[in-house]
Amino acid sequence: MERKGRGLVLAVCGVALLILSFFVLLSYADFYLASLALMFVSVVLIGLGTALAKGIDSTIEAPKDECYYCSGTGRIQAGEETEICPRCGGTGLARPDD
């Protein structure tokens, strides 16, 4: 829950910075480049904040140790018979390139 709260705060800060840079800084000709840089930072904050708030970062997992094709059994169902898994060669372990 703490990460979701932080994500929401980052997204709200990003929206506030975007509004500030768009309506306040962009109206001054001297601050044009600063406004564009602040807009970029605010869009990144909005994206990062919403990703944290939705929990998208927690869905990224480390690769599993078992073969995804046979679910780690080493055998697959081929019609009525079971055969050795062609992906892992019957070991049930994931290949290094998976």
DSSP file (Angstrom, degrees, kcal/mol; ACC not computed):
  #  RESIDUE AA STRUCTURE BP1 BP2  ACC     N-H-->O    O-->H-N    N-H-->O    O-->H-N    TCO  KAPPA ALPHA  PHI   PSI    X-CA   Y-CA   Z-CA
    1    1 A M     >        0   0    0      0, 0.0     4,-2.0     0, 0.0     5,-0.2   0.000 360.0 360.0 360.0 -31.5    0.0    0.0    0.0
    2    2 A E  H  >  +     0   0    0      1,-0.2     4,-2.2     2,-0.2     5,-0.2   0.894 360.0  50.1 -65.2 -39.3    2.9    2.3    0.7
    3    3 A R  H  > S+     0   0    0      1,-0.2     4,-2.4     2,-0.2    -1,-0.2   0.882 109.3  51.8 -66.4 -37.6    4.2    2.1   -2.9
    4    4 A K  H  > S+     0   0    0      2,-0.2     4,-2.1     1,-0.2    -1,-0.2   0.888 109.4  50.2 -66.6 -37.7    0.7    2.8   -4.3
    5    5 A G  H  X S+     0   0    0     -4,-2.0     4,-2.1     2,-0.2    -2,-0.2   0.909 111.4  47.8 -65.1 -42.6    0.5    5.9   -2.1
    6    6 A R  H  X S+     0   0    0     -4,-2.2     4,-2.5     1,-0.2    -2,-0.2   0.893 110.5  52.8 -64.5 -39.2    3.9    7.1   -3.2
    7    7 A G  H  X S+     0   0    0     -4,-2.4     4,-2.3     1,-0.2    -2,-0.2   0.896 108.5  49.4 -63.4 -40.0    2.9    6.5   -6.8
    8    8 A L  H  X S+     0   0    0     -4,-2.1     4,-2.3     2,-0.2    -1,-0.2   0.898 110.7  50.3 -65.7 -39.7   -0.2    8.5   -6.4
    9    9 A V  H  X S+     0   0    0     -4,-2.1     4,-2.5     2,-0.2    -2,-0.2   0.909 110.8  49.7 -64.4 -42.0    1.8   11.4   -4.9
   10   10 A L  H  X S+     0   0    0     -4,-2.5     4,-2.3     2,-0.2    -2,-0.2   0.907 111.3  49.0 -63.3 -41.2    4.3   11.3   -7.8
   11   11 A A  H  X S+     0   0    0     -4,-2.3     4,-2.2     2,-0.2    -2,-0.2   0.908 112.2  47.6 -66.0 -41.2    1.5   11.3  -10.3
   12   12 A V  H  X S+     0   0    0     -4,-2.3     4,-2.4     2,-0.2    -2,-0.2   0.905 112.2  49.7 -67.3 -40.7   -0.2   14.3   -8.7
   13   13 A C  H  X S+     0   0    0     -4,-2.5     4,-2.6     1,-0.2    -2,-0.2   0.889 109.9  52.3 -63.3 -38.2    3.1   16.2   -8.4
   14   14 A G  H  X S+     0   0    0     -4,-2.3     4,-2.2     2,-0.2    -2,-0.2   0.902 109.6  47.9 -63.9 -41.4    3.7   15.4  -12.1
   15   15 A V  H  X S+     0   0    0     -4,-2.2     4,-2.4     2,-0.2    -2,-0.2   0.909 112.0  50.0 -64.9 -41.5    0.3   16.8  -13.0
   16   16 A A  H  X S+     0   0    0     -4,-2.4     4,-2.5     1,-0.2    -2,-0.2   0.911 111.8  47.7 -64.2 -41.8    0.9   19.9  -10.9
   17   17 A L  H  X S+     0   0    0     -4,-2.6     4,-2.9     2,-0.2     5,-0.2   0.882 110.7  52.3 -65.9 -37.2    4.3   20.5  -12.6
   18   18 A L  H  X S+     0   0    0     -4,-2.2     4,-2.4     2,-0.2     5,-0.2   0.929 111.7  45.3 -64.4 -44.7    2.8   20.0  -16.0
   19   19 A I  H  X S+     0   0    0     -4,-2.4     4,-2.7     2,-0.2     5,-0.5   0.916 114.4  49.6 -63.8 -43.0    0.1   22.6  -15.3
   20   20 A L  H  X>S+     0   0    0     -4,-2.5     4,-1.9     1,-0.2     5,-1.7   0.931 115.2  42.6 -61.6 -46.7    2.7   25.0  -13.8
   21   21 A S  H  <>S+     0   0    0     -4,-2.9     5,-1.4     3,-0.2    -1,-0.2   0.855 117.9  46.2 -71.4 -33.1    5.1   24.7  -16.7
   22   22 A F  H  <5S+     0   0    0     -4,-2.4    -2,-0.2    -5,-0.2    -1,-0.2   0.930 125.2  26.0 -75.7 -45.2    2.3   24.8  -19.4
   23   23 A F  H  <5S+     0   0    0     -4,-2.7    -3,-0.2    -5,-0.2    -2,-0.2   0.784 133.1  27.5 -93.3 -27.8    0.3   27.8  -18.1
   24   24 A V  T ><5S+     0   0    0     -4,-1.9     3,-0.6    -5,-0.5     4,-0.4   0.900 125.2  34.2 -99.7 -59.3    2.9   29.8  -16.1
   25   25 A L  G > <S+     0   0    0     -5,-1.7     3,-1.2     1,-0.2     6,-0.3   0.848 112.9  58.4 -71.5 -33.4    6.4   29.2  -17.5
   26   26 A L  G 3 <S+     0   0    0     -5,-1.4    -1,-0.2    -6,-0.3    -3,-0.1   0.742  95.1  65.5 -69.6 -20.8    5.4   28.9  -21.1
   27   27 A S  G <  S+     0   0    0     -3,-0.6     2,-0.5    -6,-0.1    -1,-0.3   0.703  91.2  73.7 -74.3 -17.3    3.9   32.3  -21.1
   28   28 A Y  S X  S-     0   0    0     -3,-1.2     3,-0.8    -4,-0.4    -4,-0.0  -0.860  73.3-150.1 -98.5 127.7    7.3   33.9  -20.6
   29   29 A A  G >  S+     0   0    0     -2,-0.5     3,-1.1     1,-0.2     4,-0.2   0.809  94.7  59.2 -66.1 -30.3    9.6   33.8  -23.6
   30   30 A D  G 3  S+     0   0    0      1,-0.2    -1,-0.2     2,-0.1     3,-0.2   0.754 105.9  48.3 -71.5 -23.3   12.7   33.7  -21.5
   31   31 A F  G <> S+     0   0    0     -3,-0.8     4,-2.3    -6,-0.3    -1,-0.2   0.062  75.1 114.1-105.3  24.2   11.6   30.4  -19.8
   32   32 A Y  H <> S+     0   0    0     -3,-1.1     4,-2.1     2,-0.2    -1,-0.2   0.949  81.2  40.3 -62.5 -51.7   10.7   28.5  -23.0
   33   33 A L  H  > S+     0   0    0     -3,-0.2     4,-2.4    -4,-0.2    -1,-0.2   0.882 115.1  52.4 -67.2 -37.7   13.4   25.9  -22.8
   34   34 A A  H  > S+     0   0    0     -4,-0.2     4,-2.4     1,-0.2    -1,-0.2   0.886 109.0  51.5 -63.7 -37.3   13.0   25.5  -19.0
   35   35 A S  H  X S+     0   0    0     -4,-2.3     4,-2.2     2,-0.2    -2,-0.2   0.908 109.4  48.8 -65.6 -42.4    9.3   25.0  -19.5
   36   36 A L  H  X S+     0   0    0     -4,-2.1     4,-2.0     2,-0.2    -2,-0.2   0.905 112.1  48.7 -64.5 -41.0    9.9   22.3  -22.1
   37   37 A A  H  X S+     0   0    0     -4,-2.4     4,-2.2     1,-0.2    -2,-0.2   0.906 111.8  49.1 -65.0 -40.7   12.3   20.5  -19.8
   38   38 A L  H  X S+     0   0    0     -4,-2.4     4,-2.4     1,-0.2    -1,-0.2   0.851 108.2  54.4 -67.6 -33.9    9.9   20.7  -16.9
   39   39 A M  H  X S+     0   0    0     -4,-2.2     4,-2.2     2,-0.2    -1,-0.2   0.912 108.3  49.5 -64.1 -41.5    7.1   19.3  -19.1
   40   40 A F  H  X S+     0   0    0     -4,-2.0     4,-2.0     1,-0.2    -2,-0.2   0.931 112.0  47.5 -62.4 -45.8    9.3   16.4  -19.9
   41   41 A V  H  X S+     0   0    0     -4,-2.2     4,-2.3     1,-0.2    -1,-0.2   0.895 111.5  51.3 -62.5 -40.6   10.1   15.7  -16.2
   42   42 A S  H  X S+     0   0    0     -4,-2.4     4,-2.3     2,-0.2    -1,-0.2   0.882 108.2  50.8 -67.7 -37.3    6.4   16.0  -15.3
   43   43 A V  H  X S+     0   0    0     -4,-2.2     4,-2.3     2,-0.2    -1,-0.2   0.891 110.6  49.8 -67.1 -38.1    5.3   13.5  -18.0
   44   44 A V  H  X S+     0   0    0     -4,-2.0     4,-2.7     2,-0.2     5,-0.2   0.913 110.9  50.0 -64.4 -41.8    7.9   11.1  -16.7
   45   45 A L  H  X S+     0   0    0     -4,-2.3     4,-2.7     2,-0.2     5,-0.2   0.894 110.1  50.4 -63.3 -40.0    6.7   11.6  -13.1
   46   46 A I  H  X S+     0   0    0     -4,-2.3     4,-2.4     2,-0.2     5,-0.2   0.937 113.3  45.3 -63.7 -46.0    3.1   11.0  -14.2
   47   47 A G  H  X S+     0   0    0     -4,-2.3     4,-1.9     2,-0.2    -2,-0.2   0.921 116.3  44.7 -64.2 -44.9    4.0    7.8  -16.0
   48   48 A L  H  X S+     0   0    0     -4,-2.7     4,-2.2     2,-0.2    -2,-0.2   0.904 114.0  50.4 -66.3 -41.8    6.1    6.5  -13.2
   49   49 A G  H  X S+     0   0    0     -4,-2.7     4,-2.5    -5,-0.2    -2,-0.2   0.905 111.4  46.3 -64.9 -42.7    3.5    7.5  -10.6
   50   50 A T  H  X S+     0   0    0     -4,-2.4     4,-2.2    -5,-0.2     6,-0.2   0.863 110.9  53.5 -70.3 -33.1    0.7    5.8  -12.3
   51   51 A A  H  X>S+     0   0    0     -4,-1.9     5,-2.0    -5,-0.2     4,-0.8   0.916 113.2  43.4 -64.7 -41.7    2.7    2.6  -12.9
   52   52 A L  H  <5S+     0   0    0     -4,-2.2     3,-0.4     3,-0.2    -2,-0.2   0.899 113.5  51.3 -68.5 -39.9    3.5    2.5   -9.2
   53   53 A A  H  <5S+     0   0    0     -4,-2.5    -2,-0.2     1,-0.2    -1,-0.2   0.859 112.8  44.9 -67.4 -35.1   -0.1    3.3   -8.2
   54   54 A K  H  <5S-     0   0    0     -4,-2.2    -1,-0.2    -5,-0.2    -2,-0.2   0.602 110.8-121.8 -84.0 -10.8   -1.5    0.5  -10.5
   55   55 A G  T ><5 +     0   0    0     -4,-0.8     3,-0.6    -3,-0.4     4,-0.5   0.736  65.4 140.6  79.6  23.1    1.1   -2.0   -9.3
   56   56 A I  G > < +     0   0    0     -5,-2.0     3,-1.1     1,-0.2     4,-0.5   0.857  66.1  60.0 -67.3 -33.9    2.5   -2.6  -12.8
   57   57 A D  G >  S+     0   0    0     -6,-0.7     3,-0.6     1,-0.3    -1,-0.2   0.772  99.5  56.8 -67.0 -24.7    6.1   -2.8  -11.4
   58   58 A S  G <  S+     0   0    0     -3,-0.6    -1,-0.3     1,-0.2    -2,-0.2   0.627  95.6  65.4 -81.9 -12.2    5.3   -5.7   -9.1
   59   59 A T  G <  S+     0   0    0     -3,-1.1     2,-0.6    -4,-0.5    -1,-0.2   0.640  77.8  95.2 -83.3 -13.4    4.0   -7.8  -12.0
   60   60 A I    <   -     0   0    0     -3,-0.6     2,-0.3    -4,-0.5    -3,-0.0  -0.688  63.1-174.6 -78.7 119.3    7.5   -8.0  -13.6
   61   61 A E        -     0   0    0     -2,-0.6     3,-0.1     1,-0.0    -2,-0.1  -0.740  29.4-104.4-115.7 160.5    9.0  -11.2  -12.3
   62   62 A A        -     0   0    0     -2,-0.3    -1,-0.0     1,-0.1     0, 0.0  -0.508  58.0 -85.0 -72.7 151.7   12.3  -12.9  -12.5
   63   63 A P        -     0   0    0      0, 0.0    -1,-0.1     0, 0.0     2,-0.1  -0.272  47.7-115.0 -61.6 146.3   12.3  -15.8  -14.9
   64   64 A K        -     0   0    0      2,-0.1     4,-0.1    34,-0.1    30,-0.1  -0.389   8.5-133.1 -79.3 159.0   11.1  -19.1  -13.5
   65   65 A D  S    S+     0   0    0     -2,-0.1    29,-2.0    28,-0.1     2,-0.3   0.597  83.4  78.9 -86.6 -12.2   13.3  -22.1  -13.2
   66   66 A E  B    S-A   93   0A   0     27,-0.3    27,-0.3     1,-0.1     2,-0.2  -0.683  93.1 -96.8-100.4 153.9   10.8  -24.5  -14.7
   67   67 A C     >> -     0   0    0     25,-2.1     4,-0.8    -2,-0.3     5,-0.7  -0.428  24.3-149.9 -65.9 132.8   10.1  -25.0  -18.4
   68   68 A Y  T  45S+     0   0    0      3,-0.2    -1,-0.1     1,-0.2    26,-0.0   0.755  91.6  58.9 -77.0 -23.1    7.1  -22.9  -19.5
   69   69 A Y  T  45S+     0   0    0      1,-0.2    -1,-0.2     2,-0.0    -2,-0.0   0.885 122.9  19.2 -76.2 -38.9    6.1  -25.4  -22.2
   70   70 A C  T >45S-     0   0    0      6,-0.1     3,-1.3    15,-0.1     5,-0.3   0.344 102.6-119.0-112.5   4.8    5.6  -28.4  -20.0
   71   71 A S  T 3<5S-     0   0    0     -4,-0.8    -3,-0.2     1,-0.2    -5,-0.0   0.779  72.4 -57.9  60.5  29.7    5.2  -26.6  -16.7
   72   72 A G  T 3 <S+     0   0    0     -5,-0.7    -1,-0.2    21,-0.1    -4,-0.1   0.504 116.2 107.4  85.8   4.1    8.3  -28.3  -15.3
   73   73 A T  S <  S-     0   0    0     -3,-1.3    -2,-0.1     2,-0.2     3,-0.1   0.780  75.1-135.5 -85.3 -26.6    7.1  -31.9  -15.7
   74   74 A G  S    S+     0   0    0      1,-0.2    11,-2.2    -7,-0.1     2,-0.3   0.375  76.2  86.6  86.6  -4.8    9.4  -32.8  -18.7
   75   75 A R  E     -B   84   0B   0     -5,-0.3     2,-0.3     9,-0.3    -1,-0.2  -0.950  56.9-163.5-128.3 146.6    6.5  -34.4  -20.5
   76   76 A I  E     -B   83   0B   0      7,-2.6     7,-2.7    -2,-0.3     2,-0.6  -0.912  27.8-111.0-125.5 157.1    3.8  -33.1  -22.8
   77   77 A Q  E     -B   82   0B   0     -2,-0.3     2,-0.6     5,-0.2     5,-0.2  -0.789  31.4-178.5 -88.8 119.8    0.5  -34.5  -24.0
   78   78 A A  E >   -B   81   0B   0      3,-3.3     3,-1.6    -2,-0.6     2,-0.6  -0.833  63.4 -61.4-120.8  90.0    0.6  -35.5  -27.7
   79   79 A G  T 3  S-     0   0    0     -2,-0.6    -2,-0.0     1,-0.3     0, 0.0  -0.616 118.3 -16.9  72.4-118.2   -2.8  -36.8  -28.6
   80   80 A E  T 3  S+     0   0    0     -2,-0.6    -1,-0.3    -3,-0.1     2,-0.2   0.603 129.9  66.2 -93.3 -14.4   -3.3  -39.9  -26.4
   81   81 A E  E <  S-B   78   0B   0     -3,-1.6    -3,-3.3    -4,-0.0     2,-0.4  -0.640  75.6-126.3-108.1 161.4    0.3  -40.4  -25.5
   82   82 A T  E     -B   77   0B   0     -5,-0.2     2,-0.3    -2,-0.2    -5,-0.2  -0.891  29.2-173.5-105.1 141.5    2.8  -38.4  -23.5
   83   83 A E  E     -B   76   0B   0     -7,-2.7    -7,-2.6    -2,-0.4     2,-0.2  -0.817  34.8 -84.1-127.2 166.4    6.1  -37.4  -25.0
   84   84 A I  E     -B   75   0B   0     -2,-0.3    -9,-0.3    -9,-0.2   -10,-0.1  -0.509  55.7-101.6 -69.7 138.4    9.3  -35.8  -23.9
   85   85 A C     >  -     0   0    0    -11,-2.2     4,-1.6    -2,-0.2     5,-0.4  -0.442  24.8-152.6 -64.4 125.2    9.1  -32.0  -23.9
   86   86 A P  T  4 S+     0   0    0      0, 0.0    -1,-0.2     0, 0.0    -2,-0.0   0.718  90.5  57.0 -72.6 -19.0   10.9  -30.7  -27.0
   87   87 A R  T  4 S+     0   0    0      1,-0.1    -2,-0.0     8,-0.0   -19,-0.0   0.928 123.3  17.8 -78.7 -45.5   11.6  -27.4  -25.3
   88   88 A C  T >4 S-     0   0    0      7,-0.0     3,-0.9     6,-0.0     5,-0.2   0.502  98.7-120.8-106.7  -5.9   13.6  -28.7  -22.2
   89   89 A G  T 3< S-     0   0    0     -4,-1.6    -5,-0.1     1,-0.2   -14,-0.0   0.716  71.9 -56.9  74.0  20.2   14.4  -32.2  -23.4
   90   90 A G  T 3  S+     0   0    0     -5,-0.4    -1,-0.2     3,-0.1   -15,-0.0   0.424 115.9 106.7  92.4  -0.6   12.6  -33.8  -20.6
   91   91 A T  S <  S-     0   0    0     -3,-0.9    -2,-0.1     2,-0.2     3,-0.1   0.810  74.3-138.3 -80.3 -28.8   14.5  -32.1  -17.8
   92   92 A G        +     0   0    0      1,-0.3   -25,-2.1    -7,-0.1     2,-0.3   0.395  64.2 119.8  85.1  -3.3   11.7  -29.8  -16.8
   93   93 A L  B     -A   66   0A   0    -27,-0.3    -1,-0.3    -5,-0.2   -27,-0.3  -0.712  69.0-108.7 -97.8 147.3   14.1  -26.9  -16.4
   94   94 A A        -     0   0    0    -29,-2.0   -27,-0.1    -2,-0.3    -1,-0.1  -0.405  33.4-114.6 -70.5 146.0   14.0  -23.7  -18.3
   95   95 A R    >   -     0   0    0      1,-0.1     3,-1.6    -2,-0.1    -1,-0.1  -0.438  26.4-112.5 -74.8 156.9   16.6  -23.1  -21.0
   96   96 A P  T 3  S+     0   0    0      0, 0.0    -1,-0.1     0, 0.0    -2,-0.1   0.774 115.7  55.9 -62.8 -25.8   19.0  -20.2  -20.4
   97   97 A D  T 3         0   0    0      1,-0.2    -2,-0.0     0, 0.0    -3,-0.0   0.408 360.0 360.0 -88.9   4.2   17.5  -18.2  -23.3
   98   98 A D    <         0   0    0     -3,-1.6    -1,-0.2   -34,-0.1   -34,-0.1   0.460 360.0 360.0 -81.1 360.0   13.9  -18.3  -22.0
